[in-house]
Amino acid sequence: MEILPFLLWPFVASLILTGIHAYLGVHVVERGVIFVDLALAQIAALGATIAILVGMDPHGHGAYWLSLAFTFVGAGIFAFARTRRGHIPQEAFIGIAYAVASATAILAMSKATGETEHLKDMLVGNILAVDKAEVIKTAVLYGVVGLFHYIFRRKFLLISTDPAQAEAKGLNIRFWDFLFYASFGFVVTSSVAIAGVLLVFCYLIVPSVGAMLFADKVGRRLAIGWTMGTLVSALGVYFSVWLDTPTGATIVCTFGAVLVVMFLVHLLFFHGSRAHPLRGAAVSVEHQQESVMQRTH
């Protein structure tokens, strides 16, 4: 009971991260650009590293806006990397951007003091250090981004699920992709400062993947993803304090363990029941083919 007040604001911050990232994760999974969050997060971290290198306060406004500027550049690259014919997968550009941003950050940190500690902060963050003011500021920012996505939800969902139909309706795919990735950039820049690259990636992808095991519709996926993110955040933060381990890394490992459990539950209780109708359908098709052959002869 003594640690509960200490865990309040980190837990609230994790709920805010869950809310926005689980929604964005649905789009990311549908688009098939799984590592876009990891790449944008690393680009934002590169901006923060450059800010430290030029003498800025890593938690100041200057470092934040520089990270955001770097993220906007990445958003523009990813938006224009989508080719109509798709002969070069967009994921290839995303992977290249991640590798180059990571290598550049390492080179920049080699010229800065305390580079090891900064690398650790970028990867796993320190969500336990978040305070009330930062949580409120983040909640307002994510609320604005969420409202923006709610207003244009039909366009974003159509582009994510059926880009050909979106283009047929006259939507400028690259323009709306840039708006999507730019709004994504606002979220990632703030999230990396709070939780680190790895935890941000888990909040984006793991709830969406877990939800896909049990639901096909977007609404149900969001409900499952938000529930999973909330429970995992509570467990991860508590385990971190109880075991005296880094909070970000503990939540990441908790996400992995819970996803394994969800996958096993899916195999035991859902996969088998879904397989029987498919086998029945296959047998029915075989009978129809035999019937047609008999009539032909």
C-alpha positions as CSV (number, residue, x, y, z in Angstrom):
1,M,0.0,0.0,0.0
2,E,2.9,2.4,0.7
3,I,4.0,2.3,-3.0
4,L,0.6,3.0,-4.5
5,P,0.8,6.8,-4.3
6,F,4.3,6.6,-5.9
7,L,2.9,4.5,-8.8
8,L,-0.2,6.7,-9.5
9,W,1.2,9.0,-12.1
10,P,3.3,6.4,-13.9
11,F,0.2,4.3,-14.1
12,V,-1.9,7.1,-15.5
13,A,0.8,7.9,-18.0
14,S,0.8,4.2,-19.1
15,L,-3.0,4.4,-19.6
16,I,-2.6,7.5,-21.8
17,L,0.0,5.7,-23.8
18,T,-2.2,2.7,-24.2
19,G,-5.2,4.7,-25.3
20,I,-3.5,6.4,-28.3
21,H,-1.0,3.7,-29.3
22,A,-3.5,0.9,-29.3
23,Y,-5.6,2.9,-31.8
24,L,-2.6,3.8,-34.0
25,G,-1.5,0.2,-33.8
26,V,-4.7,-0.9,-35.6
27,H,-3.7,1.3,-38.6
28,V,-0.1,0.2,-38.5
29,V,-1.0,-3.5,-38.5
30,E,-3.6,-3.0,-41.3
31,R,-1.0,-1.1,-43.4
32,G,1.6,-3.8,-42.9
33,V,4.2,-1.2,-41.7
34,I,4.9,-2.9,-38.4
35,F,8.2,-1.2,-37.7
36,V,7.1,2.4,-38.6
37,D,6.7,3.3,-34.9
38,L,10.1,1.9,-34.0
39,A,11.6,3.9,-36.9
40,L,9.9,7.1,-36.0
41,A,10.7,6.6,-32.3
42,Q,14.4,6.1,-33.2
43,I,14.3,9.2,-35.5
44,A,12.8,11.2,-32.6
45,A,15.5,9.9,-30.3
46,L,18.1,10.9,-32.8
47,G,16.7,14.5,-32.7
48,A,17.0,14.4,-28.9
49,T,20.6,13.2,-29.2
50,I,21.5,16.0,-31.5
51,A,19.9,18.4,-29.1
52,I,22.1,17.1,-26.3
53,L,25.2,17.3,-28.5
54,V,24.6,21.0,-29.3
55,G,24.1,21.8,-25.6
56,M,20.3,21.8,-25.2
57,D,18.5,20.5,-22.1
58,P,17.2,17.0,-23.1
59,H,14.0,17.7,-21.2
60,G,13.6,21.3,-22.5
61,H,11.4,22.7,-25.2
62,G,14.3,23.1,-27.6
63,A,15.1,19.4,-27.6
64,Y,11.4,18.6,-28.0
65,W,10.9,20.7,-31.1
66,L,14.1,19.5,-32.6
67,S,13.0,15.9,-32.1
68,L,9.6,16.8,-33.6
69,A,11.3,18.3,-36.6
70,F,13.3,15.1,-37.2
71,T,10.1,13.1,-36.9
72,F,8.3,15.3,-39.5
73,V,11.2,14.6,-41.9
74,G,10.7,10.9,-41.3
75,A,6.9,11.3,-41.8
76,G,7.5,12.9,-45.1
77,I,9.9,10.1,-46.2
78,F,7.4,7.4,-45.2
79,A,4.5,9.2,-46.9
80,F,6.2,9.5,-50.2
81,A,7.8,6.0,-49.9
82,R,4.5,4.3,-50.7
83,T,4.7,3.5,-54.4
84,R,1.6,2.8,-56.5
85,R,2.9,-0.4,-58.0
86,G,4.5,-1.5,-54.7
87,H,7.6,-3.0,-56.4
88,I,9.7,-1.7,-53.4
89,P,8.0,-2.5,-50.1
90,Q,7.4,0.5,-47.9
91,E,8.7,-1.6,-45.0
92,A,12.1,-1.5,-46.7
93,F,12.3,2.2,-46.5
94,I,11.2,2.1,-42.9
95,G,13.9,-0.4,-42.0
96,I,16.6,1.6,-43.8
97,A,15.4,4.8,-41.9
98,Y,15.6,2.9,-38.6
99,A,19.1,1.6,-39.3
100,V,20.5,4.9,-40.4
101,A,18.8,6.8,-37.5
102,S,20.2,4.3,-35.0
103,A,23.7,4.4,-36.4
104,T,23.7,8.3,-36.6
105,A,22.5,8.4,-32.9
106,I,25.4,6.1,-31.9
107,L,27.9,8.3,-33.8
108,A,26.4,11.4,-32.2
109,M,26.5,9.9,-28.7
110,S,30.1,8.9,-29.1
111,K,30.9,12.7,-29.1
112,A,28.7,13.4,-26.1
113,T,29.3,12.8,-22.4
114,G,27.3,10.2,-20.6
115,E,26.4,8.5,-23.9
116,T,25.8,5.1,-22.2
117,E,23.1,6.4,-19.9
118,H,21.5,8.4,-22.7
119,L,21.3,5.3,-24.9
120,K,19.7,3.4,-22.0
121,D,17.1,6.2,-21.5
122,M,16.3,6.2,-25.2
123,L,15.7,2.4,-25.3
124,V,13.8,1.8,-22.1
125,G,13.0,5.3,-20.8
126,N,12.1,6.0,-17.1
127,I,8.3,6.1,-16.8
128,L,8.5,6.1,-13.0
129,A,10.0,9.6,-13.2
130,V,7.0,11.1,-14.8
131,D,5.2,13.8,-12.8
132,K,1.7,15.2,-12.8
133,A,2.5,18.2,-15.0
134,E,4.0,16.0,-17.7
135,V,1.1,13.6,-17.6
136,I,-1.5,16.4,-18.0
137,K,0.5,18.0,-20.9
138,T,0.8,14.6,-22.6
139,A,-3.0,13.9,-22.1
140,V,-3.9,17.2,-23.7
141,L,-1.6,16.6,-26.7
142,Y,-2.9,13.1,-27.3
143,G,-6.4,14.3,-26.8
144,V,-6.0,16.8,-29.7
145,V,-4.4,14.1,-31.9
146,G,-7.2,11.7,-31.0
147,L,-9.8,14.3,-31.9
148,F,-8.1,14.9,-35.2
149,H,-8.2,11.2,-36.0
150,Y,-11.8,10.9,-34.9
151,I,-12.9,13.7,-37.3
152,F,-11.1,12.1,-40.2
153,R,-11.5,8.5,-39.1
154,R,-13.2,7.3,-42.2
155,K,-10.5,8.6,-44.5
156,F,-7.7,7.2,-42.4
157,L,-9.4,3.8,-42.0
158,L,-10.2,3.5,-45.7
159,I,-6.6,4.3,-46.6
160,S,-5.3,1.8,-44.1
161,T,-7.7,-1.0,-45.1
162,D,-8.3,-0.4,-48.8
163,P,-6.0,2.1,-50.4
164,A,-7.2,1.2,-53.9
165,Q,-10.7,2.1,-53.1
166,A,-9.5,5.3,-51.3
167,E,-7.6,6.3,-54.5
168,A,-10.7,5.5,-56.6
169,K,-12.7,7.9,-54.4
170,G,-10.2,10.7,-55.2
171,L,-8.3,10.8,-52.0
172,N,-4.7,12.0,-52.2
173,I,-3.0,9.0,-50.6
174,R,0.3,10.7,-50.0
175,F,-1.2,13.8,-48.5
176,W,-3.3,11.8,-46.0
177,D,-0.4,9.5,-45.4
178,F,1.7,12.5,-44.4
179,L,-1.0,13.8,-42.1
180,F,-1.2,10.3,-40.5
181,Y,2.6,10.0,-40.0
182,A,2.9,13.7,-38.9
183,S,0.2,13.2,-36.2
184,F,2.0,9.9,-35.4
185,G,5.1,11.9,-35.0
186,F,3.6,14.2,-32.3
187,V,2.7,11.1,-30.3
188,V,6.0,9.3,-30.7
189,T,8.1,12.3,-29.9
190,S,6.3,12.7,-26.5
191,S,6.1,9.0,-25.9
192,V,9.8,8.3,-26.4
193,A,10.7,11.0,-23.9
194,I,8.4,9.3,-21.3
195,A,8.8,5.6,-22.0
196,G,11.7,5.0,-24.4
197,V,11.8,3.4,-27.9
198,L,11.1,-0.3,-26.9
199,L,8.1,0.4,-24.7
200,V,6.5,2.7,-27.2
201,F,6.9,0.0,-29.9
202,C,5.2,-2.5,-27.5
203,Y,2.3,-0.2,-26.7
204,L,1.7,0.2,-30.5
205,I,2.0,-3.3,-31.8
206,V,1.4,-5.9,-29.0
207,P,-2.2,-4.8,-28.0
208,S,-3.2,-4.8,-31.7
209,V,-1.7,-8.2,-32.4
210,G,-3.2,-9.7,-29.2
211,A,-6.6,-8.2,-30.2
212,M,-6.4,-9.7,-33.7
213,L,-6.3,-13.2,-32.2
214,F,-9.8,-12.8,-30.9
215,A,-11.5,-10.1,-33.1
216,D,-11.8,-9.0,-36.7
217,K,-13.7,-5.7,-36.3
218,V,-11.9,-2.5,-35.4
219,G,-14.2,-1.7,-32.4
220,R,-13.6,-5.0,-30.8
221,R,-9.9,-4.9,-31.5
222,L,-9.7,-1.5,-29.7
223,A,-11.6,-2.8,-26.7
224,I,-9.4,-5.8,-26.3
225,G,-6.2,-3.8,-27.0
226,W,-7.1,-1.1,-24.4
227,T,-8.0,-3.8,-21.8
228,M,-4.8,-5.6,-22.4
229,G,-2.7,-2.5,-22.3
230,T,-4.3,-1.4,-19.1
231,L,-3.7,-4.7,-17.3
232,V,-0.2,-5.1,-18.6
233,S,0.7,-1.6,-17.6
234,A,-0.5,-2.1,-14.0
235,L,1.3,-5.5,-13.7
236,G,4.5,-4.1,-15.3
237,V,4.7,-1.1,-13.1
238,Y,4.0,-3.1,-10.0
239,F,6.6,-5.8,-10.9
240,S,9.1,-3.1,-11.6
241,V,8.8,-1.7,-8.1
242,W,8.5,-5.1,-6.4
243,L,11.5,-6.6,-8.2
244,D,13.5,-3.3,-8.3
245,T,14.0,-3.5,-12.1
246,P,13.9,-0.9,-14.9
247,T,10.2,0.0,-15.4
248,G,10.3,0.2,-19.2
249,A,12.0,-3.1,-19.7
250,T,9.7,-4.8,-17.1
251,I,6.6,-3.6,-18.9
252,V,8.0,-4.8,-22.3
253,C,8.7,-8.3,-20.9
254,T,5.2,-8.3,-19.3
255,F,3.7,-7.5,-22.7
256,G,5.6,-10.4,-24.2
257,A,4.5,-12.9,-21.5
258,V,0.9,-11.8,-21.7
259,L,0.9,-12.1,-25.5
260,V,2.2,-15.7,-25.3
261,V,-0.6,-16.5,-22.8
262,M,-3.2,-15.0,-25.2
263,F,-1.7,-17.0,-28.1
264,L,-2.0,-20.2,-26.1
265,V,-5.6,-19.4,-25.2
266,H,-6.3,-18.7,-28.8
267,L,-4.9,-22.1,-29.9
268,L,-6.7,-24.1,-27.2
269,F,-10.2,-22.5,-27.3
270,F,-10.6,-20.7,-30.6
271,H,-8.3,-22.1,-33.3
272,G,-9.7,-25.6,-33.1
273,S,-13.3,-24.5,-33.2
274,R,-12.6,-22.3,-36.2
275,A,-10.8,-25.2,-38.0
276,H,-13.8,-27.6,-38.1
277,P,-16.0,-25.5,-40.3
278,L,-13.1,-25.0,-42.7
279,R,-12.6,-28.8,-42.9
280,G,-16.4,-29.2,-43.4
281,A,-16.3,-26.6,-46.2
282,A,-13.4,-28.4,-47.8
283,V,-15.3,-31.7,-47.7
284,S,-18.3,-30.0,-49.2
285,V,-16.3,-28.6,-52.0
286,E,-14.8,-32.0,-52.7
287,H,-18.3,-33.5,-52.9
288,Q,-19.4,-30.8,-55.3
289,Q,-16.4,-31.5,-57.5
290,E,-17.2,-35.2,-57.6
291,S,-20.8,-34.5,-58.4
292,V,-19.8,-32.2,-61.3
293,M,-17.4,-34.9,-62.6
294,Q,-20.1,-37.5,-62.5
295,R,-22.6,-35.3,-64.4
296,T,-19.9,-34.5,-67.0
297,H,-19.2,-38.2,-67.6
